[in-house]
Amino acid sequence: MQLKADNISFRYNDKSPWVLRNVNFTVESADRIALVGPSGYGKSTLSKILSGYLKPTEGKVLLNGELLPEKGYCPVQMVYQHPEQAVNPRWKMDKTLNECWKPDQNLLDSMGIEKEWLKRWPSELSGGELQRFCIARVLGPDTKFLICDEISTMLDVITQAQIWQLVLEISEERNIGLVVVTHNMALAEKVCNKIVRLPEISVQKPEERISV
Ligand SMILES: Nc1ncnc2c1ncn2[C@@H]1O[C@H](COP(=O)(O)OP(=O)(O)OP(=O)(O)O)[C@@H](O)[C@H]1O
């Protein structure tokens, strides 16, 4: 499968500066692409556009040549940097986990999710435990691409290594294409087979970033 950012431009409103200008970028199922670039260049914004959370101001996101579905399960899923901000604090973990689809016990075991955690509130889990839920819940059978926006930045090195091993194993087994947003070049080189620098896929000139 192919996920394509087709000439995407984006601004948060018509008075704010362009965050992304004419971005062209293609991900194939076998790709594990690191998306790197200076702070503020729009990596998180592009991640949200690729996974359908934001609509591009201009251009389109195409999945095998078609627009992302407006309804139902989106085959492009995103995992955020801060898992505690990505879950409903009023839901216990079993409800969060099963909101869109029902992960089976095999997946929970391979993600290292303990049965007892399902009965807890998000505030009763560590960042690493919570991030395991956030990853498991986006691995529905229809997930074809996974956009990981700094998913391990807040975790200790052992948890980081465990989480990346799981993500890589599952994405390889299920032929899920990966986009990995990171500032960590060592991680990018270890986890990814291609590095894309955001300034190089956008035609925006530096002066356009600071003026309207
Ligand atoms: N909701 C928003 N409303 C208005 N502007 C925003 C919003 N979110 C982000 N921005 C602006 O868009 C620009 C790009 O932000 P974004 O978070 O996509 O960059 P980034 O490359 O991911 O940065 P970092 O590496 O620091 O996480 C920044 O100038 C930011 O201030």
The ligand as a Tripos MOL2 file, in Angstrom:
@<TRIPOS>MOLECULE
LIG
   31    33     1     0     0
SMALL
NO_CHARGES

@<TRIPOS>ATOM
      1 N1         -3.1450   24.2820   17.4630 N.pl3     1 LIG1
      2 C1         -2.2780   25.1680   16.9560 C.ar      1 LIG1
      3 N2         -2.6890   26.4330   16.6520 N.ar      1 LIG1
      4 C2         -1.8500   27.3270   16.1000 C.ar      1 LIG1
      5 N3         -0.5520   27.0640   15.8270 N.ar      1 LIG1
      6 C3         -0.0890   25.8510   16.1170 C.ar      1 LIG1
      7 C4         -0.9250   24.8380   16.6950 C.ar      1 LIG1
      8 N4         -0.1810   23.7170   16.8670 N.ar      1 LIG1
      9 C5          1.0530   24.0220   16.4200 C.ar      1 LIG1
     10 N5          1.1100   25.2850   15.9630 N.ar      1 LIG1
     11 C6          2.2890   25.9670   15.3800 C.3       1 LIG1
     12 O1          2.6490   25.2740   14.1930 O.3       1 LIG1
     13 C7          4.0710   25.2040   14.0610 C.3       1 LIG1
     14 C8          4.4800   23.7480   13.8750 C.3       1 LIG1
     15 O2          4.2190   23.0320   15.0860 O.3       1 LIG1
     16 P1          4.4800   21.4690   15.1970 P.3       1 LIG1
     17 O3          4.1210   21.0620   16.5880 O.co2     1 LIG1
     18 O4          3.8210   20.7810   14.0760 O.co2     1 LIG1
     19 O5          6.0780   21.4250   14.9740 O.3       1 LIG1
     20 P2          7.1180   20.2500   15.2750 P.3       1 LIG1
     21 O6          8.0820   20.2190   14.1230 O.co2     1 LIG1
     22 O7          6.4010   18.9740   15.5620 O.co2     1 LIG1
     23 O8          7.8320   20.8150   16.5770 O.3       1 LIG1
     24 P3          8.5840   20.0360   17.7910 P.3       1 LIG1
     25 O9          9.7560   19.3270   17.1700 O.co2     1 LIG1
     26 O10         8.9870   21.1580   18.6950 O.co2     1 LIG1
     27 O11         7.5740   19.0940   18.4090 O.co2     1 LIG1
     28 C9          4.6660   25.8750   15.2930 C.3       1 LIG1
     29 O12         5.0410   27.1790   14.9450 O.3       1 LIG1
     30 C10         3.5070   25.8790   16.2840 C.3       1 LIG1
     31 O13         3.5880   26.9780   17.1470 O.3       1 LIG1
@<TRIPOS>BOND
     1     1     2 1
     2     2     3 ar
     3     2     7 ar
     4     3     4 ar
     5     4     5 ar
     6     5     6 ar
     7     6     7 ar
     8     6    10 ar
     9     7     8 ar
    10     8     9 ar
    11     9    10 ar
    12    10    11 1
    13    11    12 1
    14    11    30 1
    15    12    13 1
    16    13    14 1
    17    13    28 1
    18    14    15 1
    19    15    16 1
    20    16    17 2
    21    16    18 1
    22    16    19 1
    23    19    20 1
    24    20    21 2
    25    20    22 1
    26    20    23 1
    27    23    24 1
    28    24    25 2
    29    24    26 1
    30    24    27 1
    31    28    29 1
    32    28    30 1
    33    30    31 1
@<TRIPOS>SUBSTRUCTURE
     1 LIG1         1 GROUP 0 **** ****
